[in-house]
Amino acid sequence: MPQGEHPTAADMRRHATAFVARVASSRLPLDHSVASLRVVDFLIDGLRKGTPERERPDAVLFALGAYVGEVLVRRAGAVWVDLDAHQRAYFGQCVGVRMPDGRVWNPLGKVVNRYEVGPEESLRTFYLTLPGRTAGRTAEPAL
């Protein structure tokens, strides 16, 4: 995400798709499956090891957050939403996802937490323990 530009919910699928296209030649299994969240965890762990302290790779983390959010959209019945002023202040982000039960989550922030905190902030575990998913949507339907 270019500095100073604020994403909107309407743009997030495009950001996630662009990220997957950029890494397609690496043969990473980023297929929007729940299992692919392990790959995201692995990628973030690599960033943590390969990035000098205090130099957070914000553009990459944003792209990974867009991807994680898109997994929630495609697999858990979530929808991208523009956050209101209170939510922006709480989450520190402009966009998030709303689950079928009405709860709002912050996949962009979850990716940053994984980067800053480490393996105990697993994105796959986040998905698997996420309340409010649509019943029956945890399977991997073909798209």
ROVOKE-422218 format. One record per residue (C-alpha): residue number from 1; residue in one letter; x, y, z. Coordinates in nm, 2 decimals. Layout:
! ROVOKE-422218
<pt><n>NUM</n><res>a</res><east>X</east><north>Y</north><up>Z</up></pt>
...
***
This chain:
! ROVOKE-422218
<pt><n>1</n><res>m</res><east>0.00</east><north>0.00</north><up>0.00</up></pt>
<pt><n>2</n><res>p</res><east>0.16</east><north>0.33</north><up>-0.10</up></pt>
<pt><n>3</n><res>q</res><east>0.24</east><north>0.55</north><up>0.20</up></pt>
<pt><n>4</n><res>g</res><east>-0.04</east><north>0.79</north><up>0.28</up></pt>
<pt><n>5</n><res>e</res><east>-0.30</east><north>0.59</north><up>0.07</up></pt>
<pt><n>6</n><res>h</res><east>-0.59</east><north>0.45</north><up>0.27</up></pt>
<pt><n>7</n><res>p</res><east>-0.74</east><north>0.12</north><up>0.15</up></pt>
<pt><n>8</n><res>t</res><east>-1.11</east><north>0.07</north><up>0.12</up></pt>
<pt><n>9</n><res>a</res><east>-1.32</east><north>-0.24</north><up>0.15</up></pt>
<pt><n>10</n><res>a</res><east>-1.39</east><north>-0.23</north><up>-0.22</up></pt>
<pt><n>11</n><res>d</res><east>-1.02</east><north>-0.25</north><up>-0.30</up></pt>
<pt><n>12</n><res>m</res><east>-0.92</east><north>-0.54</north><up>-0.07</up></pt>
<pt><n>13</n><res>r</res><east>-1.00</east><north>-0.83</north><up>-0.30</up></pt>
<pt><n>14</n><res>r</res><east>-0.79</east><north>-0.66</north><up>-0.57</up></pt>
<pt><n>15</n><res>h</res><east>-0.49</east><north>-0.62</north><up>-0.33</up></pt>
<pt><n>16</n><res>a</res><east>-0.51</east><north>-0.98</north><up>-0.23</up></pt>
<pt><n>17</n><res>t</res><east>-0.54</east><north>-1.10</north><up>-0.59</up></pt>
<pt><n>18</n><res>a</res><east>-0.24</east><north>-0.88</north><up>-0.69</up></pt>
<pt><n>19</n><res>f</res><east>-0.03</east><north>-1.03</north><up>-0.41</up></pt>
<pt><n>20</n><res>v</res><east>-0.11</east><north>-1.39</north><up>-0.51</up></pt>
<pt><n>21</n><res>a</res><east>-0.02</east><north>-1.30</north><up>-0.87</up></pt>
<pt><n>22</n><res>r</res><east>0.31</east><north>-1.15</north><up>-0.77</up></pt>
<pt><n>23</n><res>v</res><east>0.41</east><north>-1.46</north><up>-0.57</up></pt>
<pt><n>24</n><res>a</res><east>0.27</east><north>-1.71</north><up>-0.82</up></pt>
<pt><n>25</n><res>s</res><east>0.61</east><north>-1.79</north><up>-0.97</up></pt>
<pt><n>26</n><res>s</res><east>0.74</east><north>-1.89</north><up>-0.63</up></pt>
<pt><n>27</n><res>r</res><east>0.49</east><north>-2.18</north><up>-0.64</up></pt>
<pt><n>28</n><res>l</res><east>0.37</east><north>-2.10</north><up>-0.29</up></pt>
<pt><n>29</n><res>p</res><east>0.03</east><north>-2.27</north><up>-0.23</up></pt>
<pt><n>30</n><res>l</res><east>-0.17</east><north>-1.95</north><up>-0.18</up></pt>
<pt><n>31</n><res>d</res><east>-0.51</east><north>-2.08</north><up>-0.29</up></pt>
<pt><n>32</n><res>h</res><east>-0.72</east><north>-1.90</north><up>-0.04</up></pt>
<pt><n>33</n><res>s</res><east>-0.76</east><north>-2.22</north><up>0.16</up></pt>
<pt><n>34</n><res>v</res><east>-0.75</east><north>-2.25</north><up>0.54</up></pt>
<pt><n>35</n><res>a</res><east>-0.44</east><north>-2.46</north><up>0.50</up></pt>
<pt><n>36</n><res>s</res><east>-0.27</east><north>-2.18</north><up>0.31</up></pt>
<pt><n>37</n><res>l</res><east>-0.27</east><north>-1.97</north><up>0.63</up></pt>
<pt><n>38</n><res>r</res><east>0.02</east><north>-2.20</north><up>0.75</up></pt>
<pt><n>39</n><res>v</res><east>0.21</east><north>-2.07</north><up>0.45</up></pt>
<pt><n>40</n><res>v</res><east>0.14</east><north>-1.71</north><up>0.55</up></pt>
<pt><n>41</n><res>d</res><east>0.26</east><north>-1.80</north><up>0.91</up></pt>
<pt><n>42</n><res>f</res><east>0.58</east><north>-1.94</north><up>0.75</up></pt>
<pt><n>43</n><res>l</res><east>0.63</east><north>-1.64</north><up>0.53</up></pt>
<pt><n>44</n><res>i</res><east>0.59</east><north>-1.40</north><up>0.82</up></pt>
<pt><n>45</n><res>d</res><east>0.84</east><north>-1.60</north><up>1.03</up></pt>
<pt><n>46</n><res>g</res><east>1.09</east><north>-1.57</north><up>0.74</up></pt>
<pt><n>47</n><res>l</res><east>1.03</east><north>-1.19</north><up>0.73</up></pt>
<pt><n>48</n><res>r</res><east>1.09</east><north>-1.17</north><up>1.11</up></pt>
<pt><n>49</n><res>k</res><east>1.43</east><north>-1.35</north><up>1.07</up></pt>
<pt><n>50</n><res>g</res><east>1.53</east><north>-1.17</north><up>0.75</up></pt>
<pt><n>51</n><res>t</res><east>1.44</east><north>-0.81</north><up>0.84</up></pt>
<pt><n>52</n><res>p</res><east>1.66</east><north>-0.59</north><up>1.06</up></pt>
<pt><n>53</n><res>e</res><east>1.50</east><north>-0.50</north><up>1.38</up></pt>
<pt><n>54</n><res>r</res><east>1.28</east><north>-0.18</north><up>1.36</up></pt>
<pt><n>55</n><res>e</res><east>1.25</east><north>-0.21</north><up>0.98</up></pt>
<pt><n>56</n><res>r</res><east>0.90</east><north>-0.36</north><up>0.95</up></pt>
<pt><n>57</n><res>p</res><east>0.81</east><north>-0.45</north><up>0.59</up></pt>
<pt><n>58</n><res>d</res><east>0.47</east><north>-0.27</north><up>0.59</up></pt>
<pt><n>59</n><res>a</res><east>0.39</east><north>-0.32</north><up>0.22</up></pt>
<pt><n>60</n><res>v</res><east>0.44</east><north>-0.70</north><up>0.25</up></pt>
<pt><n>61</n><res>l</res><east>0.25</east><north>-0.72</north><up>0.57</up></pt>
<pt><n>62</n><res>f</res><east>-0.04</east><north>-0.53</north><up>0.42</up></pt>
<pt><n>63</n><res>a</res><east>-0.04</east><north>-0.77</north><up>0.12</up></pt>
<pt><n>64</n><res>l</res><east>-0.04</east><north>-1.07</north><up>0.35</up></pt>
<pt><n>65</n><res>g</res><east>-0.32</east><north>-0.91</north><up>0.56</up></pt>
<pt><n>66</n><res>a</res><east>-0.53</east><north>-0.86</north><up>0.25</up></pt>
<pt><n>67</n><res>y</res><east>-0.47</east><north>-1.22</north><up>0.16</up></pt>
<pt><n>68</n><res>v</res><east>-0.57</east><north>-1.34</north><up>0.51</up></pt>
<pt><n>69</n><res>g</res><east>-0.89</east><north>-1.12</north><up>0.50</up></pt>
<pt><n>70</n><res>e</res><east>-0.97</east><north>-1.27</north><up>0.16</up></pt>
<pt><n>71</n><res>v</res><east>-0.95</east><north>-1.62</north><up>0.31</up></pt>
<pt><n>72</n><res>l</res><east>-1.20</east><north>-1.51</north><up>0.57</up></pt>
<pt><n>73</n><res>v</res><east>-1.43</east><north>-1.37</north><up>0.30</up></pt>
<pt><n>74</n><res>r</res><east>-1.41</east><north>-1.69</north><up>0.08</up></pt>
<pt><n>75</n><res>r</res><east>-1.40</east><north>-1.95</north><up>0.36</up></pt>
<pt><n>76</n><res>a</res><east>-1.58</east><north>-1.81</north><up>0.66</up></pt>
<pt><n>77</n><res>g</res><east>-1.86</east><north>-1.60</north><up>0.51</up></pt>
<pt><n>78</n><res>a</res><east>-1.70</east><north>-1.26</north><up>0.60</up></pt>
<pt><n>79</n><res>v</res><east>-1.73</east><north>-0.94</north><up>0.40</up></pt>
<pt><n>80</n><res>w</res><east>-1.48</east><north>-0.66</north><up>0.37</up></pt>
<pt><n>81</n><res>v</res><east>-1.60</east><north>-0.34</north><up>0.54</up></pt>
<pt><n>82</n><res>d</res><east>-1.48</east><north>0.01</north><up>0.58</up></pt>
<pt><n>83</n><res>l</res><east>-1.43</east><north>0.07</north><up>0.95</up></pt>
<pt><n>84</n><res>d</res><east>-1.60</east><north>0.36</north><up>1.12</up></pt>
<pt><n>85</n><res>a</res><east>-1.40</east><north>0.62</north><up>1.32</up></pt>
<pt><n>86</n><res>h</res><east>-1.43</east><north>0.42</north><up>1.65</up></pt>
<pt><n>87</n><res>q</res><east>-1.32</east><north>0.10</north><up>1.49</up></pt>
<pt><n>88</n><res>r</res><east>-1.03</east><north>0.27</north><up>1.31</up></pt>
<pt><n>89</n><res>a</res><east>-0.91</east><north>0.41</north><up>1.64</up></pt>
<pt><n>90</n><res>y</res><east>-0.94</east><north>0.07</north><up>1.81</up></pt>
<pt><n>91</n><res>f</res><east>-0.79</east><north>-0.14</north><up>1.53</up></pt>
<pt><n>92</n><res>g</res><east>-0.55</east><north>0.11</north><up>1.38</up></pt>
<pt><n>93</n><res>q</res><east>-0.67</east><north>0.02</north><up>1.03</up></pt>
<pt><n>94</n><res>c</res><east>-0.92</east><north>0.16</north><up>0.78</up></pt>
<pt><n>95</n><res>v</res><east>-1.07</east><north>-0.18</north><up>0.67</up></pt>
<pt><n>96</n><res>g</res><east>-1.16</east><north>-0.50</north><up>0.83</up></pt>
<pt><n>97</n><res>v</res><east>-1.40</east><north>-0.79</north><up>0.78</up></pt>
<pt><n>98</n><res>r</res><east>-1.75</east><north>-0.85</north><up>0.93</up></pt>
<pt><n>99</n><res>m</res><east>-1.84</east><north>-1.20</north><up>1.01</up></pt>
<pt><n>100</n><res>p</res><east>-2.19</east><north>-1.34</north><up>0.95</up></pt>
<pt><n>101</n><res>d</res><east>-2.27</east><north>-1.30</north><up>1.32</up></pt>
<pt><n>102</n><res>g</res><east>-2.18</east><north>-0.92</north><up>1.29</up></pt>
<pt><n>103</n><res>r</res><east>-1.85</east><north>-0.93</north><up>1.47</up></pt>
<pt><n>104</n><res>v</res><east>-1.57</east><north>-0.72</north><up>1.30</up></pt>
<pt><n>105</n><res>w</res><east>-1.22</east><north>-0.85</north><up>1.28</up></pt>
<pt><n>106</n><res>n</res><east>-0.89</east><north>-0.70</north><up>1.17</up></pt>
<pt><n>107</n><res>p</res><east>-0.69</east><north>-0.94</north><up>0.95</up></pt>
<pt><n>108</n><res>l</res><east>-0.43</east><north>-0.66</north><up>0.87</up></pt>
<pt><n>109</n><res>g</res><east>-0.36</east><north>-0.61</north><up>1.23</up></pt>
<pt><n>110</n><res>k</res><east>-0.35</east><north>-0.99</north><up>1.30</up></pt>
<pt><n>111</n><res>v</res><east>-0.07</east><north>-1.02</north><up>1.04</up></pt>
<pt><n>112</n><res>v</res><east>0.12</east><north>-0.73</north><up>1.21</up></pt>
<pt><n>113</n><res>n</res><east>0.08</east><north>-0.91</north><up>1.54</up></pt>
<pt><n>114</n><res>r</res><east>0.22</east><north>-1.23</north><up>1.40</up></pt>
<pt><n>115</n><res>y</res><east>0.52</east><north>-1.04</north><up>1.27</up></pt>
<pt><n>116</n><res>e</res><east>0.57</east><north>-0.85</north><up>1.60</up></pt>
<pt><n>117</n><res>v</res><east>0.49</east><north>-1.12</north><up>1.85</up></pt>
<pt><n>118</n><res>g</res><east>0.57</east><north>-1.44</north><up>1.67</up></pt>
<pt><n>119</n><res>p</res><east>0.44</east><north>-1.80</north><up>1.64</up></pt>
<pt><n>120</n><res>e</res><east>0.19</east><north>-1.77</north><up>1.93</up></pt>
<pt><n>121</n><res>e</res><east>-0.01</east><north>-1.54</north><up>1.70</up></pt>
<pt><n>122</n><res>s</res><east>-0.07</east><north>-1.81</north><up>1.43</up></pt>
<pt><n>123</n><res>l</res><east>-0.30</east><north>-1.70</north><up>1.16</up></pt>
<pt><n>124</n><res>r</res><east>-0.42</east><north>-2.05</north><up>1.10</up></pt>
<pt><n>125</n><res>t</res><east>-0.51</east><north>-2.09</north><up>1.46</up></pt>
<pt><n>126</n><res>f</res><east>-0.68</east><north>-1.75</north><up>1.45</up></pt>
<pt><n>127</n><res>y</res><east>-0.90</east><north>-1.88</north><up>1.17</up></pt>
<pt><n>128</n><res>l</res><east>-0.98</east><north>-2.21</north><up>1.34</up></pt>
<pt><n>129</n><res>t</res><east>-1.08</east><north>-2.05</north><up>1.66</up></pt>
<pt><n>130</n><res>l</res><east>-1.26</east><north>-1.76</north><up>1.50</up></pt>
<pt><n>131</n><res>p</res><east>-1.62</east><north>-1.72</north><up>1.63</up></pt>
<pt><n>132</n><res>g</res><east>-1.89</east><north>-1.62</north><up>1.40</up></pt>
<pt><n>133</n><res>r</res><east>-1.80</east><north>-1.83</north><up>1.09</up></pt>
<pt><n>134</n><res>t</res><east>-2.08</east><north>-1.94</north><up>0.87</up></pt>
<pt><n>135</n><res>a</res><east>-2.17</east><north>-2.30</north><up>0.96</up></pt>
<pt><n>136</n><res>g</res><east>-2.05</east><north>-2.55</north><up>0.70</up></pt>
<pt><n>137</n><res>r</res><east>-1.81</east><north>-2.30</north><up>0.53</up></pt>
<pt><n>138</n><res>t</res><east>-1.50</east><north>-2.44</north><up>0.69</up></pt>
<pt><n>139</n><res>a</res><east>-1.47</east><north>-2.69</north><up>0.40</up></pt>
<pt><n>140</n><res>e</res><east>-1.26</east><north>-2.60</north><up>0.10</up></pt>
<pt><n>141</n><res>p</res><east>-1.52</east><north>-2.53</north><up>-0.17</up></pt>
<pt><n>142</n><res>a</res><east>-1.39</east><north>-2.50</north><up>-0.53</up></pt>
<pt><n>143</n><res>l</res><east>-1.39</east><north>-2.14</north><up>-0.66</up></pt>
***
